[in-house]
């Protein structure tokens, strides 16, 4: 979500990647998800539109990584940080609807003042698509594309 623009949504997942790319023509996007597990569906989308995805993405990160970098005291107690910014007692992130999670992520992002973070902080939490971090995530995911039952066949394309 671009904090300077109104919310836009799409029902088709492949359209999501294209929509994001079209919003930021000639700019690279850093996708931020709630946690590592949430990155996997993003990569699944990327497999459907690999050229668009690879050309438009600068890297990925998670709110949990950003929080650990900006507020190290919450590194092992992320739930504790969520409780400090929530008005609810016994706040549980897993019980939220997707749109509510986006609102929590936005609130955390703004509270941590990520936009004004130094390059050092950003450099430690934003992972390039071809990084060992991403490779490990993909290999340990349960995506069919990385199973031994999946065979990748690439046909030559005429240019």
C-alpha angles and dihedrals in degrees: 000000000000106000091210094055136061118261116275124188141184132196095212114077096209089052089057094066092044092046091052092048091049091051091055106036110179091010130099120234128222109205115209121195132182095256143342092276089059091057092068096070088049090056090047088058089049091057090060094054103022098163094050092043097048093043096049104038122086093178148303137252142166133239087236091058092046091049093050091050096047099034107028091175088071096046092107095031108049091150087059091058092049088053091052092057096040126087091208125091114235091015112194118188094200091063094061129103115243093258090051090051089053089053091050091048090051091050092050091046091053094043091052091048090225093168090066096043120127122256088249092060093044091046092056096050105033112082123203117231092247096048127121087244092061093042090054092048092051095045093049093044120094094238111146091225089070097046123105088243093064120089119195115213119185119194121201112259123217112233 
